[in-house]
Amino acid sequence: MGKIRKALELMNFLGNPMKDIEIFGMFGPGNLGDEAMLVAALDTLPPSRCTPWQSYPNRPVLNRLLRNRRHKHLLVGGGTLIHGGRTGWLDYIEMRSREGAQVSFFGTGMAFTDEQISGESEAFQRWRAVLERSQEVHLRGPQSVDLCRRMGVQADVFGDFAFLLHRPDIPIRDHYARDDTIGLNVGKCLGDQEAYEDACIALAQRLSSRHRLVFYVVVDTDMDVTRRVIDRAALSEKRFSVEKHYFDPYKFMLSIRKHQAFIGLKLHAAGLAMVSGVPAVMIAYQSKSLDFMAPLGGGGEALVHLPIDIDEFFGKIEGALEGGEEFVFEDVISHIAQGQRKTLERVYLSPQ
């Protein structure tokens, strides 16, 4: 069935003249945050006009055919796509821009080192040229907007694309109606991994004495860390469970909605908890976490920075467990999402 579905999607991509909005992002390999962007786009815009970006590794002839299939619009969504590293993303977006596609960025993040900016690296110059030619540039947060303006390109804050997944029927607004469970997401922190895991182990041991824990894996490369934390914390099998969510953000949000609190490392694990109205604490393992939180008011109390101060960590989690308003962001996310939908409607649905 998978091959048949893929073939039908390819035929639709190549032959349907109504498909004029190509959606580009890092989706495909199975990372919940990246897949959330695609789901949000397909839910917000008319499915009859949208087609996900198609790529077939090790199929050069097929990829050339795909590149020759023109679409009027290229919607570049969430994820830190604009950066100084080497990826094929820039190549593709640059090619479509030069072909005359109306390229627009929504909720995209930016990341360049000071050296790449001051020295105007090749990637920096190429991204600048793409952004200058783009129809619309709406980025994830003020950090990304500031970087864009340092390029000499005007942009504004859109907020994270995943905010568009907000649905009023998902949040549990009565804190006392929640289950006596806590959601946890752990993984590779890109820093002092041992110290980070030690803090997670101490947290799991402390919380499991009072609550049942549910560990969420949102990218498969984090499963080893999850198992290691569980094993080293010596948790009773009755006190925890593990769930894998790589592709379906709504399924994830429905699973976490009744937790007393959620503590997450990966941006969109904690982020989607916030979209779901769950009191949440986000471990800011990269600057993109700050960019995500800034449109929500900064989320100072809800952010824990690396290296983790264990007393501060425990204190903030106790605040989240009490349902403190500084840990709940559903109302502001709902407001931002309304503005995001209006922007997308203006760009893609208004009479030209």
VEXDREN-2710 file (C-alpha; in Angstrom, 1 decimal):
% VEXDREN-2710
k/r/px/py/pz
1/MET/0.0/0.0/0.0
2/GLY/2.8/2.4/0.7
3/LYS/4.3/2.1/-2.8
4/ILE/0.9/2.5/-4.4
5/ARG/0.2/5.6/-2.2
6/LYS/3.6/7.1/-3.1
7/ALA/2.9/6.5/-6.8
8/LEU/-0.5/8.2/-6.7
9/GLU/1.0/11.1/-4.8
10/LEU/3.7/11.4/-7.5
11/MET/1.2/11.3/-10.3
12/ASN/-0.9/14.0/-8.6
13/PHE/2.2/16.1/-8.0
14/LEU/3.2/15.9/-11.7
15/GLY/-0.2/16.1/-13.4
16/ASN/-2.7/18.1/-11.4
17/PRO/-2.8/21.7/-12.6
18/MET/-4.8/22.7/-9.5
19/LYS/-1.9/21.9/-7.3
20/ASP/-0.2/25.3/-7.3
21/ILE/1.1/25.6/-3.7
22/GLU/4.1/23.4/-3.1
23/ILE/4.9/23.0/0.6
24/PHE/8.6/22.7/1.5
25/GLY/10.0/21.6/4.8
26/MET/12.1/19.0/6.6
27/PHE/9.3/16.5/6.8
28/GLY/9.6/12.9/5.6
29/PRO/12.2/11.1/7.8
30/GLY/9.9/11.1/10.9
31/ASN/10.5/13.9/13.2
32/LEU/7.3/15.1/14.9
33/GLY/8.2/18.8/14.9
34/ASP/8.9/18.8/11.1
35/GLU/5.8/16.6/10.3
36/ALA/3.7/19.1/12.3
37/MET/4.5/21.8/9.9
38/LEU/3.2/19.8/6.9
39/VAL/0.0/18.7/8.8
40/ALA/-0.6/22.4/9.8
41/ALA/-0.2/23.6/6.2
42/LEU/-2.5/20.9/4.8
43/ASP/-5.1/21.7/7.5
44/THR/-5.0/25.5/7.0
45/LEU/-4.9/25.7/3.2
46/PRO/-7.2/24.1/0.6
47/PRO/-5.9/20.5/0.1
48/SER/-7.0/20.7/-3.5
49/ARG/-4.3/23.2/-4.1
50/CYS/-1.5/21.9/-1.9
51/THR/1.2/19.4/-2.6
52/PRO/4.1/18.4/-0.4
53/TRP/7.6/18.8/-1.7
54/GLN/8.7/15.5/-3.3
55/SER/12.2/14.0/-3.2
56/TYR/13.5/10.6/-4.1
57/PRO/17.0/9.8/-2.9
58/ASN/19.3/8.1/-5.4
59/ARG/16.8/8.7/-8.3
60/PRO/18.4/11.5/-10.3
61/VAL/16.2/11.1/-13.4
62/LEU/13.0/11.2/-11.4
63/ASN/14.2/14.2/-9.4
64/ARG/15.0/16.1/-12.6
65/LEU/11.4/15.4/-13.7
66/LEU/10.1/16.7/-10.4
67/ARG/12.2/19.8/-10.6
68/ASN/10.7/20.6/-14.0
69/ARG/7.2/20.4/-12.7
70/ARG/6.5/24.1/-12.0
71/HIS/4.3/25.3/-9.2
72/LYS/3.3/28.9/-8.8
73/HIS/3.9/29.1/-5.1
74/LEU/6.6/27.6/-2.8
75/LEU/5.6/27.8/0.8
76/VAL/8.7/27.4/3.0
77/GLY/7.5/26.5/6.5
78/GLY/8.8/25.8/9.9
79/GLY/12.1/24.4/11.1
80/THR/15.5/26.2/11.2
81/LEU/15.9/25.9/7.5
82/ILE/17.8/29.2/7.0
83/HIS/21.3/28.6/8.3
84/GLY/25.0/28.6/7.4
85/GLY/25.4/24.8/7.1
86/ARG/25.5/22.6/4.0
87/THR/22.1/21.1/3.1
88/GLY/20.1/20.5/-0.1
89/TRP/17.4/22.8/1.2
90/LEU/19.1/26.0/0.0
91/ASP/19.8/24.4/-3.4
92/TYR/16.2/23.6/-4.0
93/ILE/14.7/26.8/-2.7
94/GLU/17.2/28.8/-4.6
95/MET/16.4/26.9/-7.8
96/ARG/12.7/27.5/-7.4
97/SER/13.3/31.1/-6.7
98/ARG/15.4/31.6/-9.8
99/GLU/12.7/29.8/-11.9
100/GLY/10.2/32.5/-10.9
101/ALA/8.2/30.7/-8.2
102/GLN/6.6/33.0/-5.7
103/VAL/8.6/31.9/-2.6
104/SER/7.2/32.8/0.8
105/PHE/8.5/32.0/4.3
106/PHE/6.2/31.3/7.2
107/GLY/7.4/30.5/10.7
108/THR/10.9/29.6/9.5
109/GLY/13.9/29.9/11.8
110/MET/17.3/31.3/11.1
111/ALA/20.7/30.5/12.6
112/PHE/24.1/31.9/11.5
113/THR/27.3/32.2/13.5
114/ASP/28.8/35.7/14.1
115/GLU/31.6/34.6/11.8
116/GLN/29.2/33.6/9.0
117/ILE/27.5/37.0/9.3
118/SER/30.6/39.2/9.6
119/GLY/32.4/37.3/6.9
120/GLU/29.3/37.0/4.7
121/SER/29.7/33.3/4.1
122/GLU/28.6/31.7/0.8
123/ALA/25.4/30.4/2.4
124/PHE/24.7/33.8/4.0
125/GLN/25.0/35.5/0.6
126/ARG/22.9/32.9/-1.2
127/TRP/20.1/32.9/1.5
128/ARG/20.1/36.7/1.3
129/ALA/19.5/36.7/-2.4
130/VAL/16.7/34.2/-2.0
131/LEU/15.0/36.2/0.7
132/GLU/15.4/39.5/-1.3
133/ARG/13.5/37.8/-4.2
134/SER/10.8/36.3/-1.9
135/GLN/7.2/37.4/-1.9
136/GLU/6.7/37.2/1.9
137/VAL/9.1/36.7/4.8
138/HIS/7.5/35.9/8.1
139/LEU/9.8/34.2/10.6
140/ARG/9.5/32.2/13.8
141/GLY/10.6/34.8/16.3
142/PRO/12.4/38.1/16.9
143/GLN/15.8/36.4/16.9
144/SER/15.3/35.2/13.4
145/VAL/13.8/38.5/12.3
146/ASP/16.9/40.3/13.7
147/LEU/19.2/38.0/11.7
148/CYS/17.2/38.7/8.6
149/ARG/17.4/42.4/9.0
150/ARG/21.2/42.1/9.5
151/MET/21.1/40.7/6.0
152/GLY/19.3/43.9/4.9
153/VAL/16.0/42.1/4.3
154/GLN/12.8/43.1/6.1
155/ALA/10.8/40.5/7.9
156/ASP/8.3/40.2/10.7
157/VAL/7.4/37.7/13.4
158/PHE/4.9/35.0/12.4
159/GLY/5.3/32.7/15.4
160/ASP/6.0/29.0/15.1
161/PHE/4.1/27.3/12.3
162/ALA/2.9/24.6/14.7
163/PHE/0.7/27.2/16.5
164/LEU/-1.7/26.6/13.5
165/LEU/-2.4/23.2/15.0
166/HIS/-4.3/24.8/17.9
167/ARG/-7.8/23.5/18.2
168/PRO/-10.2/24.7/21.0
169/ASP/-11.5/21.2/21.6
170/ILE/-8.2/19.7/22.7
171/PRO/-7.2/21.7/25.8
172/ILE/-8.4/20.6/29.3
173/ARG/-9.2/23.9/31.0
174/ASP/-10.1/22.6/34.4
175/HIS/-6.7/21.7/35.9
176/TYR/-8.4/19.5/38.5
177/ALA/-9.9/17.3/35.8
178/ARG/-6.4/16.2/34.7
179/ASP/-5.0/12.7/35.2
180/ASP/-2.3/12.1/37.8
181/THR/0.3/11.6/35.1
182/ILE/3.2/13.6/33.8
183/GLY/4.6/13.7/30.3
184/LEU/8.4/13.6/29.8
185/ASN/10.5/14.0/26.7
186/VAL/14.3/13.5/26.8
187/GLY/16.9/13.2/24.2
188/LYS/20.2/14.4/22.8
189/CYS/20.8/17.8/24.3
190/LEU/23.8/18.8/22.1
191/GLY/25.7/19.8/25.2
192/ASP/26.9/18.1/28.4
193/GLN/24.9/15.0/27.8
194/GLU/25.9/13.2/31.0
195/ALA/25.0/16.1/33.2
196/TYR/21.7/16.6/31.4
197/GLU/20.8/12.9/31.8
198/ASP/21.8/13.0/35.5
199/ALA/19.2/15.8/36.0
200/CYS/16.6/13.9/34.1
201/ILE/17.2/10.7/36.2
202/ALA/16.9/12.7/39.4
203/LEU/13.7/14.3/38.1
204/ALA/12.2/10.9/37.0
205/GLN/13.0/9.4/40.4
206/ARG/11.4/12.3/42.2
207/LEU/8.2/12.5/40.1
208/SER/7.6/8.8/39.9
209/SER/7.1/8.6/43.7
210/ARG/4.0/10.6/43.3
211/HIS/2.9/10.4/39.7
212/ARG/2.8/8.0/36.8
213/LEU/5.2/9.0/34.0
214/VAL/4.7/8.8/30.3
215/PHE/7.9/9.2/28.2
216/TYR/7.4/10.5/24.7
217/VAL/9.9/9.9/21.9
218/VAL/9.3/12.3/19.0
219/VAL/12.4/11.4/16.9
220/ASP/13.8/7.8/16.8
221/THR/17.4/8.9/17.5
222/ASP/16.3/9.8/21.0
223/MET/15.0/6.4/22.0
224/ASP/18.4/5.3/23.3
225/VAL/18.6/8.2/25.7
226/THR/15.0/7.6/26.8
227/ARG/15.8/3.9/27.6
228/ARG/19.0/4.9/29.4
229/VAL/17.3/7.4/31.6
230/ILE/14.5/4.9/32.5
231/ASP/17.1/2.1/33.3
232/ARG/19.4/4.3/35.3
233/ALA/16.4/5.8/37.3
234/ALA/15.4/2.2/38.1
235/LEU/11.7/3.0/37.6
236/SER/9.1/0.4/38.5
237/GLU/7.3/-0.8/35.3
238/LYS/4.0/0.1/36.9
239/ARG/5.1/3.7/37.2
240/PHE/5.9/4.6/33.6
241/SER/5.2/3.9/29.9
242/VAL/6.8/4.9/26.6
243/GLU/5.1/6.2/23.5
244/LYS/6.5/6.9/20.1
245/HIS/5.1/9.8/18.1
246/TYR/7.0/10.6/14.9
247/PHE/4.4/11.7/12.3
248/ASP/0.9/12.6/13.7
249/PRO/0.9/15.8/15.9
250/TYR/-2.8/15.5/16.7
251/LYS/-2.4/12.0/18.0
252/PHE/0.4/13.3/20.2
253/MET/-1.6/16.2/21.5
254/LEU/-4.6/14.0/22.3
255/SER/-2.3/11.7/24.2
256/ILE/-0.8/14.4/26.3
257/ARG/-3.8/16.7/26.9
258/LYS/-4.8/15.3/30.3
259/HIS/-1.3/15.3/31.9
260/GLN/-0.8/17.4/35.0
261/ALA/2.3/18.8/33.3
262/PHE/4.8/18.2/30.5
263/ILE/8.6/18.6/30.6
264/GLY/10.3/18.5/27.2
265/LEU/13.7/18.9/25.6
266/LYS/12.8/18.8/21.9
267/LEU/11.3/22.1/20.8
268/HIS/8.0/20.7/19.4
269/ALA/7.5/18.1/22.2
270/ALA/7.2/20.9/24.8
271/GLY/5.8/23.3/22.1
272/LEU/2.9/21.1/21.1
273/ALA/2.2/20.5/24.8
274/MET/1.8/24.3/25.1
275/VAL/-0.5/24.3/22.0
276/SER/-2.5/21.6/23.8
277/GLY/-3.0/23.8/26.9
278/VAL/-0.9/21.5/29.1
279/PRO/1.2/23.3/31.8
280/ALA/4.7/22.9/30.3
281/VAL/8.4/23.4/31.0
282/MET/10.7/23.6/28.0
283/ILE/14.4/22.8/28.3
284/ALA/16.1/25.4/26.1
285/TYR/18.9/23.3/24.6
286/GLN/19.3/25.6/21.6
287/SER/18.7/29.3/20.8
288/LYS/15.7/28.3/18.7
289/SER/13.8/27.5/22.0
290/LEU/14.1/31.2/22.9
291/ASP/13.0/32.2/19.4
292/PHE/9.9/29.9/19.8
293/MET/9.0/31.3/23.2
294/ALA/9.5/35.0/22.5
295/PRO/6.1/35.6/20.7
296/LEU/4.5/33.9/23.8
297/GLY/5.9/36.6/26.1
298/GLY/9.3/35.0/26.6
299/GLY/8.1/32.2/28.9
300/GLY/10.8/32.9/31.5
301/GLU/9.3/30.7/34.2
302/ALA/8.6/27.9/31.7
303/LEU/12.2/27.8/30.4
304/VAL/15.0/25.8/31.9
305/HIS/18.5/26.5/30.5
306/LEU/21.5/24.2/30.2
307/PRO/23.4/23.3/32.2
308/ILE/20.4/22.5/34.5
309/ASP/20.3/24.0/38.0
310/ILE/18.5/21.1/39.7
311/ASP/16.9/23.2/42.4
312/GLU/15.5/25.7/39.9
313/PHE/14.4/22.8/37.7
314/PHE/12.4/21.1/40.5
315/GLY/11.0/24.5/41.5
316/LYS/9.7/25.3/38.1
317/ILE/8.2/21.8/37.7
318/GLU/6.3/22.1/41.0
319/GLY/4.9/25.4/39.7
320/ALA/3.7/23.7/36.5
321/LEU/2.1/20.9/38.5
322/GLU/0.1/23.5/40.4
323/GLY/-1.2/24.7/37.0
324/GLY/0.4/28.2/37.4
325/GLU/-0.7/30.5/34.6
326/GLU/2.9/31.3/33.8
327/PHE/3.2/27.7/32.5
328/VAL/0.1/27.7/30.3
329/PHE/0.1/29.4/26.9
330/GLU/-3.0/28.2/25.1
331/ASP/-4.8/31.6/25.1
332/VAL/-1.9/33.5/23.5
333/ILE/-1.2/30.7/21.0
334/SER/-4.9/30.7/20.0
335/HIS/-4.6/34.5/19.4
336/ILE/-1.4/34.1/17.4
337/ALA/-2.8/31.3/15.3
338/GLN/-5.8/33.5/14.3
339/GLY/-3.4/36.1/13.0
340/GLN/-1.4/33.4/11.2
341/ARG/-4.5/32.1/9.4
342/LYS/-5.4/35.6/8.3
343/THR/-1.9/36.1/6.8
344/LEU/-2.0/32.8/4.9
345/GLU/-5.5/33.6/3.7
346/ARG/-4.3/37.0/2.4
347/VAL/-1.4/35.5/0.6
348/TYR/-3.0/32.4/-0.9
349/LEU/-6.8/32.8/-0.8
350/SER/-7.5/36.5/-1.6
351/PRO/-8.4/37.4/-5.2
352/GLN/-5.2/38.4/-7.0
END
